[in-house]
């Protein structure tokens, strides 16, 4: 008889436990959960209640890991968190941003839930697979967060007010998770000040950490100066015919191709023709060998608020003007939004930099490793020129080619610029392949 009673009580405990699990899984109201908990407790099932409470708050958690960066990038700096402990997130919603040597990468949320804890600090170096945050997927925590939000925007009944006054277990955990994170930043700053003391800034000065992108640009350009035997040659272009061509056909070009006709695409086409006539400029040194490339990938230097990025137009020799313009426009938008990928900036056989858009009259650009040359464009200035025995004003532009003198001789560099000059001053040469 006693055995039958125990067996019936055990079966009731099992059914009630399944009921609690179902309520938690589908997010029932707190009032129903509380009544089930009271029934379990009064029936001697306190251990079942504790089990599910512990499971929902301690086991239903997901780690947020740093995603793969790129083959050539081993780590990055956690620039900033976009979410704080206690904030709700959905699947694929960005939680943090990681700054690498080339681009800024978002860390997406792997699930829907509530941020319990941030386990690293802003400014820390992280690697792929590094845990940066912890998310709770517990139905109780998610439900409590939604109820807290609704109660703050509208008046609640006396029963809901009593529930808000007494913090729930989920709230206590979130508060405990917040506390260590708040203290983490001052401790890290104190450590850095102790280990690497800096002199106090002078009046009117301020000190800010250098971004990883700026560090990368600094290192690459200095390595370029230390490695290459760089030499720069110059020429000047009469832009009259190219500007007239652009003015005459810009409206028709937009109507047909849906993109504006710019000067950069015309210079890219001229550079492609010059590279085909002077293939050594498209080559590169590899050990004791010279590697000639039969393809032409043009890198276009783009200045952003965070630093210089150089996306690559691949197989540019196979593209028409409209295709090049579309690619340039796409890269410009991505560069400003910080959404350029690593693959879009790897490679390139020649870089073109247009300092003229900022008013530069003349410069000596630095080669972008591992390329062998870089073409610099400058501003268009009206200057008096001798044309047909008469002095007339002409829109003129200086162009510069900085090249690696170890592989490119001065003659090839001069011929390269002269070829670009001939095409820009008479665009009909492109049609005739001259």
C-alpha positions as CSV (number, residue, x, y, z in Angstrom):
1,X,0.0,0.0,0.0
2,X,2.7,2.4,1.0
3,X,4.5,1.5,-2.2
4,X,1.5,2.4,-4.3
5,X,1.3,5.8,-2.6
6,X,5.0,6.5,-3.3
7,X,4.6,5.5,-6.9
8,X,1.6,7.7,-7.4
9,X,3.4,10.7,-5.8
10,X,6.5,10.1,-8.0
11,X,4.3,10.0,-11.1
12,X,2.6,13.3,-10.1
13,X,6.0,14.9,-9.6
14,X,7.0,13.8,-13.1
15,X,3.9,15.3,-14.7
16,X,4.3,18.5,-12.8
17,X,7.9,18.7,-13.8
18,X,7.0,18.3,-17.5
19,X,4.4,21.0,-17.1
20,X,7.0,23.4,-15.7
21,X,9.4,22.6,-18.5
22,X,6.7,23.2,-21.1
23,X,5.8,26.5,-19.5
24,X,9.4,27.7,-19.6
25,X,9.9,26.5,-23.1
26,X,7.0,28.4,-24.6
27,X,7.2,31.5,-22.4
28,X,4.1,31.5,-20.3
29,X,3.2,34.4,-18.0
30,X,5.0,34.9,-14.6
31,X,1.7,34.4,-12.8
32,X,1.2,30.9,-14.2
33,X,4.9,30.0,-13.6
34,X,4.5,31.2,-10.0
35,X,1.4,29.1,-9.4
36,X,3.1,26.0,-10.8
37,X,6.1,26.6,-8.6
38,X,3.8,26.9,-5.5
39,X,2.0,23.7,-6.4
40,X,5.3,21.9,-6.8
41,X,6.6,23.2,-3.5
42,X,3.5,22.3,-1.6
43,X,3.6,18.8,-3.1
44,X,7.1,18.2,-1.9
45,X,8.7,18.9,-5.3
46,X,11.1,21.6,-4.3
47,X,14.0,19.7,-5.8
48,X,12.2,19.7,-9.2
49,X,11.7,23.5,-9.0
50,X,15.3,24.1,-8.2
51,X,16.4,21.8,-11.0
52,X,14.5,23.7,-13.7
53,X,15.4,27.1,-12.2
54,X,19.1,26.2,-12.3
55,X,18.8,24.7,-15.8
56,X,17.2,27.8,-17.3
57,X,19.6,30.3,-15.7
58,X,22.9,28.4,-15.7
59,X,22.7,25.9,-18.5
60,X,20.7,27.8,-21.2
61,X,23.6,30.1,-22.2
62,X,25.4,30.6,-25.4
63,X,28.9,31.9,-25.9
64,X,29.5,34.7,-28.4
65,X,32.8,33.9,-30.2
66,X,35.0,36.0,-32.5
67,X,34.3,34.9,-36.1
68,X,37.0,33.9,-38.6
69,X,38.9,37.1,-39.7
70,X,41.0,36.1,-42.8
71,X,43.9,33.9,-43.7
72,X,46.3,36.8,-43.5
73,X,44.9,38.2,-40.2
74,X,45.5,36.4,-36.9
75,X,43.9,38.8,-34.5
76,X,42.1,42.1,-34.0
77,X,41.2,44.8,-31.5
78,X,37.8,44.8,-30.0
79,X,36.9,48.4,-30.9
80,X,33.6,48.8,-29.1
81,X,30.6,46.9,-27.8
82,X,27.2,47.6,-29.4
83,X,25.3,45.9,-26.6
84,X,25.4,46.0,-22.8
85,X,24.6,43.4,-20.2
86,X,20.8,43.1,-19.9
87,X,20.2,44.1,-23.5
88,X,18.1,41.8,-25.7
89,X,19.6,40.6,-29.0
90,X,18.3,38.7,-32.0
91,X,20.0,36.2,-34.2
92,X,22.8,37.8,-36.4
93,X,22.4,41.1,-34.6
94,X,25.9,42.8,-34.2
95,X,27.1,42.7,-30.6
96,X,30.6,44.2,-31.0
97,X,33.0,45.5,-33.6
98,X,36.5,44.2,-34.2
99,X,39.1,46.4,-35.9
100,X,41.7,44.5,-37.9
101,X,44.6,45.7,-40.0
102,X,42.4,46.3,-43.0
103,X,38.7,46.3,-42.1
104,X,36.2,46.5,-39.3
105,X,34.3,43.2,-38.7
106,X,31.0,42.8,-36.8
107,X,30.6,40.1,-34.2
108,X,27.0,38.7,-34.7
109,X,24.8,37.2,-32.1
110,X,24.5,33.4,-32.6
111,X,21.0,33.3,-31.0
112,X,18.2,35.3,-29.6
113,X,18.4,36.1,-25.9
114,X,19.6,38.5,-23.2
115,X,23.3,39.6,-22.8
116,X,24.4,38.2,-19.4
117,X,28.0,39.2,-19.4
118,X,30.8,40.9,-21.5
119,X,34.0,38.9,-20.8
120,X,36.5,41.1,-22.5
121,X,37.1,44.9,-22.5
122,X,37.1,47.4,-25.3
123,X,40.7,47.7,-26.6
124,X,41.6,44.1,-25.9
125,X,43.2,42.0,-28.5
126,X,41.1,39.0,-29.6
127,X,41.6,36.1,-31.9
128,X,39.1,33.9,-33.9
129,X,37.2,31.7,-31.5
130,X,37.8,34.0,-28.5
131,X,34.8,34.3,-26.3
132,X,33.6,38.0,-25.9
133,X,30.2,37.7,-24.4
134,X,27.6,35.3,-22.9
135,X,23.9,35.2,-23.9
136,X,21.1,33.6,-21.9
137,X,18.5,31.8,-24.0
138,X,16.3,31.0,-21.0
139,X,12.6,31.6,-21.5
140,X,12.3,33.0,-18.0
141,X,15.0,35.6,-18.5
142,X,13.7,36.6,-21.9
143,X,10.1,36.9,-20.5
144,X,11.2,38.9,-17.5
145,X,13.1,41.3,-19.8
146,X,9.9,41.9,-21.9
147,X,7.8,42.3,-18.8
148,X,10.2,44.8,-17.3
149,X,10.1,46.8,-20.5
150,X,6.3,46.9,-20.7
151,X,5.9,47.7,-17.0
152,X,8.2,50.8,-17.3
153,X,6.1,52.2,-20.1
154,X,2.6,51.7,-18.5
155,X,1.1,51.5,-15.0
156,X,0.8,48.0,-13.6
157,X,-1.6,46.4,-11.2
158,X,-0.8,45.9,-7.5
159,X,0.2,42.3,-8.2
160,X,2.7,43.2,-11.0
161,X,4.0,46.0,-8.8
162,X,4.8,43.6,-6.0
163,X,6.6,41.3,-8.5
164,X,8.7,44.3,-9.7
165,X,9.6,45.3,-6.2
166,X,11.0,41.9,-5.4
167,X,13.8,41.2,-8.0
168,X,13.6,37.9,-9.8
169,X,16.5,35.5,-9.8
170,X,17.2,36.4,-13.4
171,X,17.6,40.0,-12.5
172,X,20.0,39.2,-9.7
173,X,22.2,37.2,-12.0
174,X,22.2,40.0,-14.6
175,X,23.2,42.5,-11.9
176,X,26.0,40.2,-10.6
177,X,27.2,39.8,-14.2
178,X,27.3,43.6,-14.6
179,X,29.4,44.4,-11.5
180,X,32.7,42.7,-12.6
181,X,32.4,44.2,-16.0
182,X,32.1,47.8,-14.7
183,X,35.2,47.4,-12.6
184,X,37.2,45.8,-15.4
185,X,37.9,48.9,-17.4
186,X,39.4,51.0,-14.6
187,X,41.6,48.1,-13.5
188,X,42.9,47.7,-17.0
189,X,43.7,51.4,-17.3
190,X,45.5,51.4,-14.0
191,X,47.6,48.5,-15.1
192,X,48.5,50.2,-18.4
193,X,49.4,53.4,-16.6
194,X,51.6,51.5,-14.2
195,X,53.4,49.4,-16.8
196,X,53.8,52.1,-19.5
197,X,53.6,55.6,-17.9
198,X,53.0,58.4,-20.3
199,X,53.9,62.1,-19.7
200,X,50.9,64.3,-19.0
201,X,49.6,66.0,-22.1
202,X,50.6,69.6,-22.6
203,X,48.1,72.3,-22.8
204,X,46.0,72.1,-25.9
205,X,47.0,68.4,-26.6
206,X,45.1,65.2,-26.3
207,X,46.3,61.6,-26.7
208,X,44.3,58.9,-28.5
209,X,45.3,55.3,-29.3
210,X,46.3,54.6,-32.9
211,X,43.9,52.4,-34.7
212,X,45.0,49.0,-36.1
213,X,44.4,50.2,-39.6
214,X,46.6,53.2,-39.1
215,X,49.3,51.0,-37.6
216,X,49.1,48.7,-40.6
217,X,49.4,51.5,-43.1
218,X,52.3,52.9,-41.1
219,X,54.1,49.6,-41.1
220,X,53.5,48.8,-44.8
221,X,54.6,52.2,-46.1
222,X,57.7,52.2,-44.0
223,X,58.6,48.7,-45.1
224,X,58.0,49.8,-48.7
225,X,60.6,52.6,-48.2
226,X,63.1,50.3,-46.6
227,X,62.7,47.5,-49.3
228,X,62.2,49.2,-52.6
229,X,64.5,51.3,-54.7
230,X,61.8,53.9,-55.3
231,X,62.1,56.5,-58.0
232,X,59.4,58.9,-59.3
233,X,59.0,60.3,-62.8
234,X,56.5,63.0,-63.8
235,X,54.6,64.2,-66.8
236,X,51.7,66.6,-67.5
237,X,48.5,66.1,-69.4
238,X,46.3,68.4,-71.4
239,X,42.8,67.3,-70.2
240,X,40.9,69.3,-72.9
241,X,39.8,66.5,-75.1
242,X,39.0,64.0,-72.3
243,X,36.9,66.6,-70.5
244,X,35.1,67.5,-73.7
245,X,34.3,63.8,-74.3
246,X,33.0,63.5,-70.8
247,X,30.8,66.6,-71.1
248,X,29.4,65.6,-74.5
249,X,28.3,62.1,-73.5
250,X,27.8,62.2,-69.7
251,X,23.9,62.4,-70.0
252,X,23.7,59.6,-72.6
253,X,26.1,57.5,-70.6
254,X,24.0,57.8,-67.4
255,X,20.8,57.0,-69.3
256,X,22.2,53.8,-70.8
257,X,24.4,52.5,-68.0
258,X,22.9,54.1,-64.9
259,X,26.2,55.4,-63.6
260,X,28.1,58.6,-64.1
261,X,31.2,58.8,-66.4
262,X,34.2,59.8,-64.3
263,X,37.8,60.5,-65.0
264,X,39.1,57.6,-62.9
265,X,37.6,55.0,-65.2
266,X,39.2,56.7,-68.2
267,X,42.6,56.7,-66.5
268,X,42.2,53.1,-65.6
269,X,41.6,52.2,-69.2
270,X,44.6,54.3,-70.2
271,X,46.7,52.5,-67.5
272,X,45.6,49.1,-68.7
273,X,46.7,50.0,-72.2
274,X,50.1,51.3,-70.9
275,X,50.6,48.1,-68.9
276,X,50.0,46.0,-71.9
277,X,52.6,48.0,-73.8
278,X,55.0,47.9,-70.8
279,X,54.4,44.5,-69.1
280,X,57.4,45.0,-66.8
281,X,55.4,47.6,-64.9
282,X,52.8,44.9,-64.2
283,X,55.5,42.4,-63.0
284,X,56.8,41.8,-59.5
285,X,60.0,40.5,-57.9
286,X,59.8,37.1,-56.2
287,X,63.1,36.1,-54.7
288,X,65.6,35.8,-57.6
289,X,62.8,35.7,-60.2
290,X,60.6,38.2,-62.0
291,X,57.0,37.2,-62.2
292,X,55.1,38.5,-65.2
293,X,51.3,38.7,-64.9
294,X,49.0,38.2,-67.9
295,X,46.1,39.7,-65.9
296,X,45.6,43.2,-64.7
297,X,44.1,43.9,-61.3
298,X,43.9,47.7,-60.6
299,X,44.0,48.8,-57.0
300,X,42.2,52.1,-56.3
301,X,43.3,54.0,-53.2
302,X,40.3,55.3,-51.2
303,X,40.6,57.5,-48.1
304,X,38.2,56.9,-45.3
305,X,37.7,58.4,-41.8
306,X,39.6,55.4,-40.3
307,X,42.4,55.3,-42.8
308,X,43.5,54.4,-46.3
309,X,41.9,51.3,-48.0
310,X,42.8,49.9,-51.4
311,X,40.1,47.8,-53.0
312,X,41.0,45.9,-56.2
313,X,39.2,45.9,-59.5
314,X,40.0,42.4,-60.8
315,X,40.6,41.5,-64.5
316,X,40.1,45.1,-65.3
317,X,41.5,44.5,-68.9
318,X,38.2,42.6,-69.6
319,X,35.9,45.4,-68.4
320,X,34.2,48.2,-70.2
321,X,34.0,51.8,-68.9
322,X,30.6,51.3,-67.4
323,X,31.6,48.1,-65.6
324,X,34.6,49.9,-64.1
325,X,32.5,52.9,-63.0
326,X,30.0,50.5,-61.3
327,X,32.8,48.8,-59.5
328,X,34.3,52.1,-58.3
329,X,31.0,53.3,-57.1
330,X,30.4,50.1,-55.2
331,X,33.8,50.2,-53.6
332,X,33.3,53.8,-52.6
333,X,30.0,53.1,-50.7
334,X,31.5,50.0,-49.0
335,X,34.6,52.0,-47.9
336,X,32.5,54.7,-46.3
337,X,30.3,52.2,-44.6
338,X,33.2,50.1,-43.4
339,X,31.9,46.9,-45.1
340,X,34.8,46.2,-47.5
341,X,35.9,42.5,-47.1
342,X,39.5,41.3,-46.9
343,X,39.1,39.5,-50.2
344,X,38.2,42.8,-51.9
345,X,41.5,44.3,-50.9
346,X,44.0,41.5,-51.5
347,X,46.2,41.5,-54.5
348,X,46.5,44.1,-57.2
349,X,49.1,44.6,-59.9
350,X,49.1,48.4,-60.0
351,X,47.7,51.1,-57.7
352,X,46.1,54.4,-58.8
353,X,45.8,57.2,-56.3
354,X,43.9,60.4,-57.1
355,X,45.1,63.1,-54.7
356,X,43.6,65.7,-57.1
357,X,40.2,65.3,-55.5
358,X,41.7,66.9,-52.4
359,X,43.5,69.6,-54.3
360,X,47.0,68.1,-54.5
361,X,49.0,69.7,-57.3
362,X,52.0,67.4,-57.2
363,X,53.2,64.4,-55.1
364,X,55.5,61.4,-55.0
365,X,53.2,58.4,-54.1
366,X,54.7,55.4,-52.2
367,X,54.5,51.9,-53.7
368,X,51.8,49.6,-52.3
369,X,53.7,46.3,-51.5
370,X,54.1,43.8,-53.2
371,X,53.4,45.8,-56.4
372,X,56.1,47.4,-58.4
373,X,54.6,50.8,-59.2
374,X,51.9,53.3,-58.3
375,X,50.3,56.0,-60.5
376,X,49.4,59.3,-58.9
377,X,46.8,61.7,-60.4
378,X,46.6,65.3,-59.3
379,X,44.3,68.3,-59.5
380,X,43.4,69.9,-62.8
381,X,44.6,73.5,-63.1
382,X,44.1,76.0,-65.9
383,X,47.6,77.1,-67.0
384,X,48.9,79.1,-70.1
385,X,50.2,76.6,-72.7
386,X,51.7,77.0,-76.1
387,X,49.3,75.5,-78.7
388,X,49.9,76.0,-82.4
389,X,52.2,78.9,-81.8
390,X,49.8,80.7,-79.5
391,X,49.6,80.9,-75.7
392,X,46.1,79.7,-74.6
393,X,44.7,78.5,-71.3
394,X,44.5,74.8,-70.9
395,X,43.2,72.4,-68.1
396,X,46.4,70.7,-67.1
397,X,47.2,67.8,-64.8
398,X,50.4,66.5,-63.4
399,X,50.8,62.7,-63.2
400,X,53.5,60.8,-61.3
401,X,54.7,57.2,-61.5
402,X,56.7,55.9,-58.5
403,X,58.4,52.6,-59.5
404,X,60.7,50.0,-58.1
405,X,64.0,50.8,-59.8
406,X,65.3,47.2,-59.1
407,X,62.9,45.8,-61.7
408,X,61.8,48.8,-63.8
409,X,64.2,51.0,-65.7
410,X,63.7,54.7,-66.2
411,X,63.0,54.2,-69.9
412,X,60.1,51.9,-69.3
413,X,58.7,54.2,-66.6
414,X,58.9,57.2,-69.0
415,X,57.3,55.2,-71.8
416,X,54.5,54.1,-69.5
417,X,53.6,57.7,-68.6
418,X,53.9,58.9,-72.2
419,X,51.5,56.2,-73.3
420,X,48.9,57.4,-70.7
421,X,49.5,61.0,-71.8
422,X,48.9,60.1,-75.5
423,X,45.6,58.3,-74.7
424,X,44.2,61.0,-72.3
425,X,45.0,63.8,-74.7
426,X,43.5,61.8,-77.6
427,X,41.0,59.2,-76.4
428,X,40.4,57.9,-79.9
429,X,43.7,56.0,-79.5
430,X,41.8,53.5,-77.3
431,X,39.5,52.6,-80.3
432,X,42.5,52.1,-82.6
433,X,44.6,50.3,-79.9
434,X,47.4,52.8,-80.4
